[in-house]
Amino acid sequence: MSNPTLVILAAGMGSRYGGMKQIDGVGSHGEPIIEFSIYDAKEAGFEKVVLIIRREHEQAFRTALTDRISTKMKVEFAYQDLDQLPGSYTLPEGREKPWGTTHALLACKGIVNEPFAIINADDYYGKDAFKVIYQYLKNDIQDDAYAMVGYACKNTLTENGSVTRGVCNTKDGYLTDIEEIQKIELREGKAVYEKDGEWLELPDDTYVSMNFWGFTPKIFEECEPKFLAFLDREYNNNPMKCEYVIPTTIGELVQENTCSIKMLNSKDKWFGVTYKEDKPHVVEELQKMKDQGIYPDKLW
């Protein structure tokens, strides 16, 4: 089997963050979070990375990241073009928001032809997650028998606001469905969410999707009709902002028994830069790991 590839979703707008958080420096030498993920992936066994970006951002990525890492990892780009739509659909005038992560995933068709992991650019996932997914991709994955790395919900929250998470329900180690819950917050070490004006606590063993998936290229042909059906439903209702994301797509495929998703749970703590106020915490955490020798002072 071909060596797995790492695919990184890096075409988001960063509207809540106020800039291109995908390549904003958070390490002591200006490394963005994405660079720590690539380092961990390389350590786990990955040899190639595909960055899904907006075409107009390519030079910024080359300057801030890929020119530096290309001697260590093979790097390719896939472009999430807003006007790349199926059927007779065209880009609504004035739309700037990407169509969601399922649309981004489809940008890799024809570029990624081997088993692959896919992650967000602005999330720190931890070393163990890359080792676990690499071994699954290398040894166990089959068409329609995919995987997901799940995280304990309380290990994914920020102290700077509420978040939306895809809560995973499982049976015998396999995903049965993903329930999107909005307005989850961390309060006194507990994950709580608002429902009908009341704040309810999520159990400690609640696992959520942080968009860390393992697929084969078969996923592309499964996602194409799903994305078209999404446009049929939502294009006219919300042409400026509607989006279709991977957890929703996978949830639908699982419900239809089209594929299975093996849950590979991580004990690592996730963190990211959802809000600008999250950055100091991310900087502090990454520096602690450098000080502890988990990462070298200069990654490469």
C-alpha positions in Angstrom: 0.0 0.0 0.0 1.2 3.5 -0.8 2.6 5.6 2.0 -0.2 7.8 3.5 -0.4 11.5 2.7 -1.3 14.4 5.1 -3.9 16.8 3.8 -4.4 20.1 5.5 -7.5 22.3 5.3 -6.1 25.8 5.0 -8.5 27.8 2.8 -10.7 29.3 5.6 -11.3 33.0 5.9 -10.5 33.4 9.6 -13.2 35.9 10.1 -13.4 35.5 13.9 -9.7 35.6 14.2 -9.2 38.7 12.1 -6.5 37.4 9.7 -4.8 34.4 8.1 -4.5 32.4 11.3 -3.4 29.4 9.2 0.1 30.9 8.9 0.2 33.3 11.8 3.3 32.7 13.9 2.8 31.2 17.3 6.2 29.4 17.9 9.3 31.0 19.3 10.7 31.3 15.7 7.5 32.4 14.1 6.2 28.9 13.3 2.5 28.6 12.7 0.5 25.8 14.3 0.3 24.0 10.9 4.1 23.6 11.1 4.0 21.7 14.3 1.4 19.4 12.8 3.6 18.8 9.8 6.5 18.1 12.1 4.5 15.6 14.1 3.2 13.9 10.9 6.8 13.6 9.6 7.8 12.0 12.9 4.9 9.5 12.6 5.9 8.4 9.1 4.1 10.8 6.6 6.3 11.9 3.8 4.0 14.2 1.7 1.6 17.0 2.7 -1.1 18.6 0.5 -2.2 22.0 1.5 -5.7 23.0 0.4 -5.6 26.8 0.0 -7.1 29.7 -1.8 -5.2 30.3 -5.0 -4.5 33.9 -4.2 -2.8 32.9 -0.9 -0.1 30.6 -2.4 2.7 33.0 -2.2 2.0 33.8 1.4 2.1 30.1 2.2 5.4 29.7 0.3 7.0 32.6 2.2 5.7 31.7 5.7 5.9 27.9 5.5 6.5 25.7 2.5 9.8 27.1 1.3 11.1 26.2 4.7 9.7 22.7 5.0 10.0 21.5 1.4 13.4 20.0 2.0 11.9 17.7 4.7 8.5 16.9 3.3 7.1 16.7 -0.3 4.7 19.6 -0.5 1.8 20.1 -3.0 -1.0 22.6 -3.2 -4.7 22.0 -4.0 -6.9 25.0 -4.6 -10.4 25.5 -3.2 -11.7 27.8 -5.9 -15.1 29.3 -5.1 -16.3 29.0 -8.7 -15.5 25.3 -8.9 -19.1 24.1 -8.6 -20.9 21.0 -10.1 -23.7 21.0 -12.6 -25.1 24.3 -13.7 -24.3 26.1 -10.4 -22.3 29.3 -10.7 -20.7 31.5 -8.0 -23.2 34.0 -6.6 -22.1 37.6 -7.2 -20.4 38.9 -4.1 -19.8 35.6 -2.3 -16.4 35.4 -0.7 -17.0 32.7 1.9 -15.7 29.2 1.0 -18.4 26.5 0.5 -17.2 24.4 3.5 -14.7 21.6 4.2 -16.5 19.0 2.0 -16.0 21.3 -1.0 -12.3 21.7 0.1 -11.9 18.0 0.3 -13.1 17.6 -3.3 -10.4 19.9 -4.4 -7.9 17.0 -3.7 -9.5 14.7 -6.3 -6.9 13.7 -8.8 -4.1 15.1 -6.6 -4.3 12.6 -3.7 -4.4 9.0 -4.9 -3.4 7.2 -1.8 -4.8 6.8 1.8 -4.7 10.1 3.6 -5.3 11.9 6.8 -7.0 15.3 6.7 -6.8 18.0 9.4 -7.5 21.7 10.1 -4.6 24.1 9.6 -5.2 26.1 12.8 -5.6 23.2 15.3 -2.9 21.6 17.4 -3.7 17.8 17.6 -0.8 16.3 19.5 1.8 13.7 18.6 -0.1 10.6 19.5 -3.0 11.4 17.1 -0.6 11.4 14.1 1.0 8.1 15.2 -2.4 6.4 15.6 -3.9 7.6 12.3 -0.7 6.8 10.4 -0.7 3.2 11.6 -4.4 2.8 10.7 -3.9 4.3 7.2 -0.8 2.1 6.6 -2.2 -1.2 7.9 -6.0 -1.2 8.3 -7.8 1.2 6.1 -10.0 0.0 3.2 -12.4 1.7 0.8 -15.5 2.6 2.9 -13.8 1.6 6.1 -12.5 4.9 7.3 -11.3 6.4 10.6 -11.6 9.4 12.8 -9.5 10.6 15.7 -11.8 11.8 18.4 -11.0 14.1 21.4 -12.6 14.4 24.8 -14.8 17.4 24.5 -13.5 19.1 27.6 -10.0 18.9 26.1 -11.1 21.0 23.1 -12.5 24.1 24.7 -11.3 27.6 24.9 -11.7 30.0 27.8 -12.4 32.8 25.4 -15.8 32.0 24.2 -18.3 29.3 23.2 -17.7 26.8 20.3 -19.6 24.4 18.2 -18.6 20.8 18.3 -19.7 17.6 16.5 -20.5 15.2 19.4 -19.8 11.6 18.4 -22.0 8.7 19.2 -20.4 5.3 18.9 -21.2 1.6 19.1 -18.5 -1.1 19.4 -15.8 1.4 18.5 -17.5 2.7 15.4 -19.2 6.1 14.8 -23.0 5.9 14.6 -23.8 9.6 14.2 -22.4 13.1 14.8 -24.7 15.6 16.6 -23.7 19.2 16.2 -24.0 21.1 19.5 -23.6 24.8 19.6 -22.6 27.1 22.4 -20.4 24.7 24.3 -18.3 26.4 27.0 -15.7 25.4 29.6 -16.9 26.2 33.1 -15.0 25.1 36.2 -13.3 22.3 34.3 -16.6 21.0 32.8 -18.0 21.1 29.3 -21.5 22.7 29.4 -23.9 23.7 26.6 -27.0 25.8 26.3 -30.3 24.2 25.4 -33.7 26.0 25.7 -32.2 28.6 27.9 -30.7 26.1 30.4 -27.0 25.1 30.7 -26.5 21.4 30.7 -23.3 19.4 31.5 -21.7 17.0 29.0 -20.3 13.8 30.4 -16.5 13.6 30.7 -16.5 10.7 28.2 -18.1 12.8 25.5 -15.9 12.6 22.4 -16.1 15.2 19.6 -14.8 15.5 16.0 -12.0 17.9 15.5 -11.9 17.3 11.7 -9.1 14.7 11.9 -10.1 12.0 9.5 -8.6 9.0 7.7 -9.9 8.3 4.1 -9.0 6.5 0.9 -9.6 8.3 -2.5 -13.0 6.5 -2.7 -14.3 9.3 -0.5 -14.2 11.7 -3.4 -16.8 9.9 -5.4 -19.0 9.5 -2.3 -18.8 13.2 -1.5 -19.5 14.5 -5.0 -23.3 13.6 -5.1 -23.6 14.8 -1.5 -22.2 18.2 -2.3 -24.5 18.5 -5.3 -27.5 17.6 -3.2 -26.4 20.2 -0.6 -26.5 22.9 -3.3 -29.9 21.7 -4.5 -31.2 22.2 -0.9 -29.3 25.4 0.2 -28.0 27.4 -2.8 -31.2 29.5 -3.3 -32.0 29.8 0.5 -28.6 31.2 1.6 -26.4 31.8 -1.4 -23.9 34.0 0.4 -23.1 31.9 3.5 -24.3 28.3 3.2 -21.6 25.7 3.6 -21.3 21.9 3.8 -18.8 20.4 6.1 -17.1 17.0 6.4 -18.8 15.9 9.7 -22.2 16.5 8.2 -21.3 14.6 5.0 -19.8 11.7 7.0 -22.8 11.6 9.3 -25.0 11.2 6.3 -22.9 8.4 4.7 -22.8 6.5 8.0 -26.6 6.8 8.4 -26.9 5.4 4.9 -24.5 2.5 5.7 -22.3 3.7 2.9 -19.2 3.6 5.0 -17.9 2.8 8.5 -15.8 5.1 10.7 -13.5 3.6 13.2 -13.1 5.8 16.3 -9.4 6.3 17.2 -9.6 8.3 20.4 -6.8 10.6 21.5 -5.8 11.4 25.0 -4.0 14.5 23.9 -5.3 18.0 24.6 -6.4 19.9 21.5 -5.9 23.6 21.3 -6.3 26.1 18.5 -6.8 29.7 17.6 -10.5 30.1 17.2 -10.4 33.6 18.6 -7.6 36.2 18.6 -7.6 36.0 22.4 -6.6 32.3 22.1 -3.2 33.1 20.7 -1.3 33.9 23.9 -2.4 30.5 25.4 -1.2 28.7 22.2 2.1 30.5 22.3 2.6 29.6 26.0 1.6 25.9 25.5 4.0 25.5 22.5 6.8 27.1 24.3 6.3 24.8 27.3 6.6 21.8 25.0 9.8 23.2 23.6 11.2 23.8 27.1 10.3 20.2 28.0 12.1 18.8 24.9 8.9 17.6 23.2 9.9 19.8 20.3 13.4 21.1 19.4 13.9 24.9 19.6 14.0 25.0 15.8 11.7 22.3 14.3 13.9 21.7 11.2 
